Amino acid sequence: MPKDCKRFMMLRSLNKFESTKSIEPVLAQNLLVNYRDIFQADLKEQELAEISFLQEKLKKQAISIALFGMVSRGKTSLLNALFGKKLGETGAINGVTQGISTYEWKISAKPSIDDQENQKLELQFIDTQGLDEVGGEIGGMVALEAAKRADLILFVIAGDMTRLEQEAIAQLQTFYKPILLVFNKADLYPESDREAIYKALQNEEMRKFISPQEIVLTVAEPLPVKVRLQYSDGRESQEVWERPQPDVQALKERIVSLLNTEGKALLVINVLRALLEIQDAVTQRHLQKLQTSTAIAAVIFVSEAIALLISPHLWLDGLISGTFNSLFVLWAIGKYASQKKYLWLLLIVAIACLSGGLGIHLEAAHYLQILWAGLSISVLFKGIITDINHSRGSGKLGAKALMAEIIQSVPDGSILRRFQ
């Protein structure tokens, strides 16, 4: 079969992914638009650019797959084998790949009955430099950033997993990205050794990060083998060295299966996770602003105290306290998510009114209410800060609820179930 045909066999089988109707991308797109419009004044230029990038990613249905691992594990060779042609330099010297390189595959899907426009699925394979450096420390911040951007990570090893590789996988897990563990250069080992290594990769410690079905064996750049050429014209046969075809079919099939079953979910989850980081940053800036706005709380207290002193009726004192505290809550929370309803503001009104109902002298009642006003604003101020902090990414414009809904909707055994 011609190489060009082989290159696109995997992409043709992704039609199931493209033609599947799903509401999640639409909901995520609307969430991005609404959040940007409402929080426009609070967003930095870089965050606005990131939201635009995420919108475009959803529009293109662009799935990013990053090849990750230590030096000389065959990441670039694996990518060459997947594409069926040489895309990047390979060699025996450590660190041939400098920085990152991105290669794209695109395929048009046949239009469905209710969608007359051709849709395109775009796969972006990212080849990264090795994570380890000469000193043995895990580095490669550029590669780490690429992994953070990716929707799926192929972590490439070439034998028994080293301590540094285990630490790198644990570090990648902090990004909450699905990982396929690719055991490359399998032809370097006898069958018995391959089985032993494969079994070792399924130990209890590794199962915390990667399940057995997420481990794939490949031979991206097979070792040359000696073959004997026989000639029909009577010439003497001779032995030559030939390099067999790469064996990456199992990896192709696993990627196809993964994208067909939960490709859109992977895409949307990672877009929402990126939005959640923006929401966390914006919320943090708002909290910092609140914590330095004690002067406003003081002004509200002084205004409430004066209003209570000049109030001619005890029942009006309760209304004043409730109104000032309610306005304070609305100002402090603003557009940010809140998990509490602050119904206990009614308690402030009740105590203010009760102070008169108990027969307390009017002047004494005023001072008692002013004391209560000061305490309530202080407690309220601290409570609002804690509430907003706990409510990050929640609410109608928060990414958390939609993320949880999507993860709950994927089948049992899904690679996304690890992050619920």
C-alpha positions in Angstrom: 0.0 0.0 0.0 1.4 3.5 -0.9 2.7 5.5 2.0 0.2 8.4 1.3 -2.7 5.9 1.7 -1.2 4.6 5.0 -0.8 8.1 6.3 -4.5 8.8 6.1 -5.9 5.5 7.1 -6.1 6.6 10.8 -7.8 9.9 9.9 -10.4 8.3 7.7 -11.5 6.1 10.6 -12.1 9.3 12.7 -15.4 10.1 10.8 -17.3 8.7 13.7 -15.7 11.4 15.9 -16.5 14.2 13.4 -20.1 13.3 12.7 -21.1 12.7 16.3 -23.6 15.3 17.4 -22.6 16.7 20.8 -23.9 19.7 22.7 -20.8 20.0 24.9 -18.7 22.0 22.4 -21.6 24.4 21.9 -22.0 24.9 25.6 -18.3 25.4 26.1 -18.2 28.0 23.2 -21.1 29.9 24.7 -19.4 29.8 28.1 -16.2 31.3 26.7 -18.2 34.1 24.9 -20.3 35.0 27.9 -17.4 35.0 30.4 -15.3 37.2 28.1 -18.2 39.7 27.5 -19.1 40.0 31.2 -15.5 40.1 32.6 -14.0 42.1 29.8 -12.8 44.9 32.1 -11.2 42.4 34.5 -9.3 40.3 31.9 -5.7 41.0 30.9 -4.7 41.3 27.3 -3.0 37.9 27.5 -6.1 36.3 29.0 -8.3 37.7 26.3 -5.9 36.3 23.7 -6.1 32.9 25.4 -9.9 32.9 25.3 -9.8 33.7 21.6 -7.3 30.8 21.1 -9.7 28.5 23.0 -12.6 29.6 20.9 -10.7 28.9 17.7 -9.6 25.5 19.0 -13.2 24.5 19.6 -14.2 25.9 16.2 -11.5 23.9 14.4 -12.0 20.8 16.5 -8.3 20.8 17.0 -7.0 17.9 19.1 -3.4 18.4 20.3 -1.3 15.3 20.9 2.1 15.8 22.5 4.9 13.3 22.4 6.7 13.5 25.7 9.6 11.7 27.3 13.3 11.7 28.0 16.0 12.1 25.3 16.7 9.3 22.9 13.5 7.4 23.4 12.5 7.7 19.8 9.8 10.4 20.0 10.7 12.0 16.6 11.1 8.5 15.0 7.6 7.6 16.3 6.2 10.7 14.8 7.9 10.0 11.5 6.4 6.5 11.6 2.9 7.7 12.3 3.0 10.2 9.4 4.8 7.7 7.1 7.5 10.2 6.2 10.4 12.0 7.8 9.3 15.1 9.6 12.1 15.7 12.0 15.7 14.9 12.4 16.6 11.7 14.4 20.0 10.6 15.6 22.1 9.0 18.3 23.1 12.3 19.9 20.9 13.3 22.9 18.6 16.2 22.4 18.3 16.3 18.6 14.9 18.0 18.9 15.3 21.5 20.1 12.2 23.3 21.5 9.0 22.0 20.0 7.7 21.3 16.5 4.0 21.0 15.5 2.7 18.9 12.6 -0.9 18.9 11.5 -3.3 16.4 10.0 -6.6 17.6 8.6 -9.5 15.6 7.1 -12.9 16.7 5.8 -16.0 14.8 7.0 -19.0 14.2 4.9 -21.7 16.7 5.7 -24.6 15.2 7.8 -28.2 15.8 7.0 -28.6 18.6 9.5 -25.2 20.1 8.8 -24.5 21.1 5.2 -21.1 22.5 5.8 -18.0 20.2 5.8 -16.4 19.9 9.2 -12.7 19.3 9.6 -11.0 17.5 12.4 -7.5 18.8 13.0 -4.9 16.6 14.8 -1.9 18.5 15.9 1.1 16.3 16.9 3.7 18.2 19.0 7.2 16.8 19.1 9.1 18.1 22.2 12.6 18.0 23.3 13.7 15.5 26.0 12.9 16.4 29.6 16.1 15.3 31.2 19.2 17.4 30.9 22.9 16.5 31.3 22.8 17.1 35.0 20.0 14.5 35.4 17.4 17.0 36.5 13.9 17.1 35.0 13.7 20.3 33.0 12.4 21.3 29.7 9.9 24.0 30.6 9.0 24.5 26.9 8.1 20.8 26.8 6.1 21.1 30.0 4.1 24.0 28.6 3.4 22.0 25.5 2.1 19.1 27.6 -0.1 21.6 29.5 -1.6 22.7 26.2 -2.1 19.1 24.9 -5.4 17.2 24.9 -3.6 13.9 25.0 0.0 12.9 25.9 2.0 10.1 24.4 4.7 9.4 27.0 7.5 7.5 25.2 9.8 5.1 27.0 12.3 2.5 25.6 12.5 -0.2 28.2 12.3 -0.4 32.0 11.0 2.8 33.4 13.5 4.9 35.2 13.0 6.9 38.3 13.1 10.2 36.4 10.5 8.9 34.0 8.2 8.0 36.9 8.7 11.4 38.4 7.9 13.0 35.0 4.7 11.1 34.7 3.7 12.1 38.2 4.4 15.7 37.3 2.3 15.4 34.1 -0.6 14.1 36.2 -0.8 17.4 37.9 -2.0 18.8 34.6 -4.9 16.3 34.6 -4.1 15.2 31.0 -4.8 11.6 29.7 -1.6 9.8 29.0 -0.8 6.8 26.8 2.4 5.1 27.7 4.3 4.1 24.5 6.9 1.4 25.0 9.0 2.1 21.9 12.0 0.2 20.5 10.4 -3.1 21.6 12.5 -4.9 19.0 15.6 -4.3 21.1 14.4 -7.0 23.5 13.7 -10.7 23.2 10.0 -11.7 23.5 10.5 -12.9 27.1 12.1 -9.6 28.1 9.4 -7.6 26.4 6.7 -9.4 28.3 8.6 -8.9 31.6 8.9 -5.2 31.0 5.3 -4.9 29.9 4.2 -6.7 33.1 6.5 -4.5 35.3 4.8 -1.4 33.8 1.5 -2.7 35.2 2.7 -2.7 38.8 0.6 -1.3 41.6 2.5 2.0 41.7 2.1 2.6 37.9 -1.6 1.8 38.0 -2.1 5.0 40.0 -1.2 6.9 36.9 -1.7 4.6 33.9 -4.0 1.6 33.4 -2.8 -1.5 31.5 -5.0 -0.7 28.4 -3.1 2.6 28.1 0.2 0.9 27.5 1.1 0.4 23.9 4.2 -1.4 22.3 5.7 0.1 19.2 8.8 -0.2 16.9 9.1 3.2 15.3 12.6 2.7 13.7 13.2 -1.1 13.5 16.8 -2.4 13.5 18.1 -3.6 10.1 17.9 -7.3 9.5 20.0 -9.4 7.1 18.2 -10.8 4.1 19.4 -13.0 1.3 18.6 -11.8 -2.3 18.0 -14.5 -4.9 18.3 -13.5 -8.5 16.3 -15.2 -11.3 19.0 -14.6 -13.9 21.4 -17.0 -12.3 23.5 -14.6 -10.5 24.9 -15.6 -7.1 22.7 -14.7 -4.2 23.9 -12.2 -1.7 23.1 -11.0 1.8 22.1 -7.4 2.4 20.8 -5.4 5.4 17.3 -4.0 5.1 15.2 -2.0 7.6 11.7 -3.4 8.2 8.6 -1.3 8.1 7.8 0.5 11.4 5.2 -1.2 13.6 3.0 1.5 15.1 -0.4 0.1 14.1 -1.4 -0.7 17.7 -0.8 2.9 18.7 -2.8 4.2 15.7 -5.7 2.0 16.6 -5.6 3.0 20.3 -5.5 6.7 19.3 -8.4 6.2 16.9 -10.4 4.3 19.5 -9.8 6.9 22.1 -10.8 9.8 19.8 -13.9 8.0 18.5 -15.2 7.3 22.0 -14.3 10.5 23.8 -12.5 12.8 21.4 -14.9 15.7 21.8 -15.0 15.2 25.5 -11.2 15.4 25.7 -11.2 18.6 23.6 -13.9 20.3 25.6 -12.5 19.3 29.0 -9.1 20.7 28.2 -10.6 23.9 26.9 -12.6 24.3 30.1 -9.6 23.5 32.2 -7.7 26.3 30.5 -10.7 28.6 31.1 -10.7 27.6 34.7 -7.1 28.7 35.1 -8.1 32.1 33.7 -11.1 32.3 36.1 -8.9 31.4 39.0 -6.4 34.2 38.1 -9.2 36.8 37.7 -10.9 35.7 41.0 -7.5 35.9 42.8 -7.0 39.5 41.6 -10.5 40.4 42.9 -9.7 38.8 46.3 -6.5 40.8 46.5 -8.4 43.9 45.7 -11.0 43.1 48.4 -8.4 42.5 51.0 -6.9 45.9 50.4 -10.3 47.6 50.4 -10.8 47.8 54.2 -11.3 51.6 53.8 -14.6 50.9 52.0 -15.8 48.6 54.7 -14.9 51.3 57.2 -16.9 53.9 55.3 -19.9 51.5 55.2 -19.7 51.0 58.9 -19.5 54.7 59.7 -22.4 55.4 57.4 -24.5 52.7 59.0 -23.6 53.9 62.5 -24.7 57.5 61.7 -27.9 56.2 60.2 -28.6 54.2 63.3 -27.9 57.1 65.6 -30.4 59.5 63.8 -33.0 56.8 63.2 -36.2 57.8 65.1 -37.7 54.3 65.2 -36.3 51.0 66.4 -38.0 49.0 63.5 -36.2 51.3 61.1 -32.9 50.4 62.7 -33.3 46.8 61.5 -34.1 47.9 58.0 -31.0 50.2 57.9 -28.7 47.4 59.1 -30.1 44.9 56.6 -29.9 47.4 53.7 -26.3 48.4 54.4 -25.1 44.8 54.9 -26.9 43.7 51.7 -25.3 46.5 49.7 -22.0 45.5 51.1 -22.5 41.9 50.0 -23.5 43.0 46.5 -20.5 45.2 46.2 -18.0 42.7 47.5 -19.2 39.7 45.5 -20.0 41.7 42.3 -19.9 39.4 39.3 -18.0 36.6 41.0 -19.4 33.2 41.9 -20.8 32.7 45.4 -22.0 29.4 47.0 -23.8 31.1 49.9 -27.1 32.9 49.9 -26.4 35.1 52.9 -29.9 34.6 54.3 -28.3 35.2 57.7 -28.6 38.9 56.8 -32.2 38.6 58.1 -30.6 37.7 61.5 -29.0 41.2 61.5 -32.4 42.8 60.9 -34.0 40.6 63.6 -31.4 41.4 66.3 -31.7 45.1 65.5 -35.4 45.1 65.9 -35.2 42.7 68.9 -33.0 45.2 70.8 -36.0 47.6 71.0 -38.6 44.9 71.7 -36.8 43.8 74.9 -37.5 47.2 76.5 -33.9 48.5 76.1 -33.7 52.2 76.3 -33.6 53.9 72.9 -30.1 55.4 73.2 -28.7 52.2 74.7 -30.3 50.2 71.8 -28.6 52.5 69.3 -25.2 51.8 70.7 -25.9 48.1 70.9 -26.9 48.1 67.3 -23.8 50.0 66.3 -21.7 47.5 68.1 -23.5 44.7 66.3 -23.1 46.5 63.0 -19.3 46.6 63.4 -19.1 43.0 64.3 -21.4 41.9 61.5 -19.5 43.8 58.8 -16.2 42.3 60.0 -17.6 38.8 60.0 -19.3 39.4 56.7 -16.1 40.7 55.1 -14.1 37.6 56.1 -16.9 35.3 55.1 -17.3 36.8 51.7 -13.5 36.4 51.0 -13.6 32.8 52.0 -16.8 32.1 50.0 -15.5 33.6 46.8 -12.2 31.7 47.2 -14.1 28.4 47.6 -16.4 29.3 44.7 -13.7 29.7 42.1 -14.8 28.4 38.7 -18.4 27.8 40.0 -21.6 29.5 39.1 -23.3 30.0 35.8 -20.2 31.2 34.1 -17.8 28.8 35.9 -16.1 25.9 34.1 -16.4 23.4 37.0 -20.0 22.4 36.6 -19.7 21.7 32.9 -16.5 19.8 33.4 -18.1 17.6 36.0 -21.1 17.0 33.8 -19.0 15.9 30.8 -16.8 13.6 32.9 -19.9 11.9 34.4 -21.4 11.4 30.9 -18.4 9.4 29.5 -18.5 5.6 29.7 -17.1 3.6 32.6 -13.5 2.7 32.0 -13.0 5.9 30.1 -9.6 7.6 30.3 -11.3 10.7 31.5 -12.9 8.9 34.5 -9.5 9.2 36.2 -10.1 12.9 36.6 -13.6 13.0 38.1 
